[in-house]
Amino acid sequence: MSRTYKLTVETIGISEEQLNKVIRDQFGWDGDADRYHETTFFYGDGSLYGGMDEETAHNEIYKALKEINPNAKIRTEWTYMEDLPFESYGDIIE
């Protein structure tokens, strides 16, 4: 069973090319990296498989990026897309 997510990775000390190579090529996420001042971001969509949770996936990404630059700062944000809260307005339609 897979679980669909929006993933944001925020780094300092990792280039756009390096971030894309790890997140897209190594881990298979759809998206692209962008840079703003010293910070490189990756915004993308993908899934976690085989019962993997967000923390385990973070740890794998973190480890792969730290191999590139041990001094890099790395943070991930995970938004689970399959059960988002919502508000409904208007008439009841049955």
C-alpha positions in Angstrom: 0.0 0.0 0.0 1.3 3.4 -0.9 0.7 6.8 0.7 0.8 10.0 -1.4 2.6 13.0 -0.1 3.7 16.5 -0.9 7.4 16.7 0.1 9.4 19.9 0.8 13.1 19.5 1.4 15.0 22.6 2.7 18.8 22.6 2.7 21.8 24.8 3.2 25.0 23.5 1.7 23.5 21.4 -1.1 23.2 22.6 -4.7 20.0 22.3 -6.9 21.7 19.7 -9.0 22.7 17.6 -6.0 19.3 17.9 -4.4 17.5 16.8 -7.6 19.9 13.9 -8.1 19.1 12.5 -4.6 15.4 13.2 -4.3 14.4 12.6 -8.0 16.9 10.1 -9.2 17.7 8.1 -6.1 14.3 8.2 -4.3 12.0 8.6 -7.3 10.0 11.8 -6.3 8.5 14.1 -8.9 9.4 17.7 -8.5 12.3 20.2 -8.9 14.8 22.1 -6.8 15.0 25.8 -6.6 17.4 28.2 -4.8 16.7 31.3 -2.8 19.8 33.0 -1.3 21.7 30.3 0.6 18.8 27.9 0.8 18.0 25.2 -1.8 14.4 23.8 -1.7 12.9 20.8 -3.4 9.1 20.7 -3.9 7.6 17.5 -5.1 5.0 14.7 -5.0 5.5 11.0 -4.4 4.6 8.1 -2.3 5.9 6.0 0.6 5.7 2.3 0.1 5.9 -0.9 2.2 4.8 0.6 5.5 7.6 3.2 5.4 6.8 6.2 7.6 7.8 9.8 7.2 10.6 9.7 9.8 12.2 6.7 8.2 12.0 8.4 4.7 13.4 11.6 6.2 16.3 9.6 7.7 17.2 8.0 4.4 17.1 11.4 2.5 19.0 13.0 5.3 21.8 10.3 5.2 22.1 10.5 1.4 22.4 14.3 1.5 24.9 14.3 4.4 27.1 12.0 2.4 27.4 14.8 -0.2 28.1 17.5 2.5 28.4 16.4 6.1 28.0 20.1 7.2 24.8 20.6 5.3 21.6 21.7 7.2 18.6 19.6 6.1 14.9 19.7 6.9 11.9 17.8 5.4 8.2 18.5 5.5 5.6 15.9 4.7 2.0 16.6 3.8 -0.2 13.5 3.6 -2.5 14.1 0.6 -5.0 11.3 1.1 -6.9 12.5 4.1 -6.7 16.3 4.1 -9.2 18.3 6.2 -11.7 20.4 4.3 -14.7 22.6 4.8 -18.0 22.3 2.8 -20.5 25.2 2.3 -23.8 25.4 0.5 -26.8 23.2 0.1 -26.9 19.5 1.1 -27.0 17.4 -2.1 -27.9 13.7 -1.9 
